[in-house]
Amino acid sequence: MTAKLTLVSHPLCPYVQRAAIALAEKGVPFERVNVDLASKPDWFKAISPLGKVPLLCVRNGSKEEIIFESVVILEFLEETQANPLHPADPLMRARHRSWVEFGSAILNAIGRFYSAADEAGFLKESSGLSELFERVEAELSARRSGPWFAGKRFSLVDAVYGPIFRYFDTFDEIGACGILDGKPLVQAWRKALSDRQSVKEAVSPDYPLRLHAFLRVKASYLSRMIRLQAIAIPQARSA
């Protein structure tokens, strides 16, 4: 397909990242345009039915179509671009789609985790996230996966979980959780994804600072942990 592709983005959005990773893995050139979701421009509101990113703008000659929702974008890319990331076998392809959806459920749980207002809610969401990753660990073990979800072949499932694990780089720095502790296959998958060029380049170099700042200003238990950590570190240095 020779259409010009533009990915409408936000610097922190994990759903945008999965599309960017898939495009990179397929070797498809595209333009990336960031929008401020706190002050959405009129042009964005006009083309985004849900007011969310990502959007994929597909221009072919004078005609442009807007595709929204990340899973739909991923499937469109599978249908129109070379270098497929889904398995060819229909049953395995359905399995992969199921674990893509499970990845979306994990992202929802991560949002609840970092938004929990008090310690009780924080611990509850931490436990819930740990249980979700126990499911992932069991699946990787049963399928003898590694280094990727499908073994030696990078897939769309990997594109989805790369942005998920990226959150834990920041969570670990805060000392917020041990959610991935005791899950060696998950940890190995996380490491392989963190080293993958397409995953690393799906965000800008200042992503960690942006995410940290985003988490710090939320009225949440985690934001209080960050602020207390900021106070404790200078005191430790001066001791």
N, C-alpha and C positions, 0 to 999 in steps of 0.2 A: 504494500500500500504506500502511495507516494504523497498522501495528504500531509499538510503541515499540522503538527500537534503542539498545543500549548497547555501546560498543566497549571491550573490556577491553584495557588498554594497558600499555606501559612507556615512560618518557620518551625512551629512546634508540632504540627499535626501529624500523628502517626499514620493516619489513613492516606495522607499525601505521600508519606515516605514509602509505603508499600507500592504505590504506583510508580514513583521515581525509581525504585529498585528494579521493578519489572521492566521498565523502559530501558534502563542501563543494561540489564542482563540480556535483553534482546538486541542491544546495539542500535536502538531507535533514536534518532536526534529529536529533541524537543526543546521548546522554550518554557521557562518557568517564571511565573508571575506571582508574587506574594501580595496578599491583601491583608488589611488590618480588620480583623473580625470584630474588634471593639468599636470600629467606626467604618462600617461597610460602605464602600463607594456605590453610587447609584448604578453604575454599569454592572457591578457584581450582583446587586439585588435584582437587576433586570434579567439576568441569565441563570441565576441559581434558585430553583424552585424552593429548596429547603433552607436557603441562606447559609449553606455549609460548603466547605472544601473537603475533598478535591473536586474540581471540575476538569474535564478534558475537552478542550475546544478543538474540533476537527475541521480544518478548512481544506476544501478540495475545490480549487478554482475560486469562483465567486460565492460558493455555498459554504456555510458553516453550520455545524451541528454541535450541540452542547450535551455531553454525557456527564451525569452526576451519579454519586455513590461509588465508593472505591471498588467494591466487588464487581460491579457492572463494568467499570473501567478495566479492571484486570481481565475479565472475560472477553471484552471487546478486543483488547490487545492480543489475547490468545487466538482469537478468530481472524485477525487481520494482519498480524505481524509474524515474521519468521522466528525461528529459535523457540519452539514451544516449551513452556515451563510446567504444564500439566502432563501427567502420564497419558500415554495413548490408550491404555486399557480403560474401558468405560467404568468398570467397578473401582479400579484404583483412582480414577479421576474423581469419582463421587466421594471416595474416602478423603481425598485431598481437599475437596470443597467443604466437606464436613469439618475438617480441622482448621480451615480458614475461618469458618464461622465460630469455631471454638476460640480462635485467636481474637475475634471481635468481642466475644464474651469476656476474655481476659482483660482486654482494654477497658471495657466498661467497669470491671472490678478494680482495675488500677485507678480509674477516676474516682470511684467510691473510697478507695484507700487513701489517696492524698487529699480528699475533701472531708474526711471524717472529722467531726467537730470536737470530739473529746477522746480521751484515752480508751474508754470502753468501745466506742465505735471503731477506733483505729485498730485495736487488737482483734476485734471481730472481723474486720475487713482483711487484716493481715492473715488471719487463720483461713478465711475463705479463699484468698489468693493462693496460699500454700496448698490447699486441697486441689485447686485447679491445676497447679503445676505437678502435683502428685499424679494426676491423670495423664499429663503429658509424659512424665517420667515412665509410667507404666506402658504407654503406647510405644515410646522409643525402645523400651526393653523388649516388648513383645515382638516388635518388627526388626529388632537388631539394627536399628538405624545408626547412621554416622558416616561421615561427618555431618551430613545433611539429613533432613527428615526422610527423604527417600533413598538414603544410602549415599552413593557417590554422585548423584545427580541433583543439582540445585533446582528447586521447584518454587511454585507460587507460595506454598506453605512457608518456605524459608523467607521469602520476601515479606510475608505477613509478620513473622515472629522476630525478625531483625529489629524493627522499631519497638516491639514489646520489651525485648531485653535491654534496649538502650536506656529505658527508664531506670533500670536497676543500677546502672553506673552512677547515677546521681543519688539514688536511694542508699547505695552502699556508702557513699561519701558522707551522707548525713548520719549514718549509723542507725537507720530507721527500722531495719527489719532483717530477719534471717529467712526470708520466704523461700529462697532457692537452696538453703542449706540441706544437706542430706539427699541431694538429687544430682548425682554425678553425671548422668547422661544429659540432663537439662543444662548443667553447667558446661559440659563439653560443647554442646550445640551452641550455647550462648557465646563461647569463646570463638568458635569457628565463624559465626556470623559477625562478630565484632571485628574480625580480621578481613572480612570480605570487602573488596573495593566498592562494589555497588552499594553496600550497606553503609560504609563509612561516608561515601559521597552523597548520600540521600539527604544529609543535613549540612548546614553551613558550619564552619569552624567554631562559631560562637554559640552553637546549640546548647552545650552544657551550662553556660552562663545564663542564657535565656530561660532554660528550664528551671534552674535554681531560683532565678528572680521571680518567675511565675509561681513557683511553689511557696516562696517566702511571703508573698503578699496575700495569700489566701487565708481566710479566717478559719484555720483548721488546726488540728493537733500537730500535724507535721510542720506547718509553718511556725508554730511555737517552738518546736524542736530546733528548727533552723536558726531562729533568732537567739535561742539560748546557746546554741553552739557558737554563734558569732561572738557572743559575749565571753564565752569560756575560753576560746582560743587565744585572744590577746592576753587574758589573765595568765594562761599557762605559759605564754612566751615571756612574760615579765617576771614570772616567779623565779 
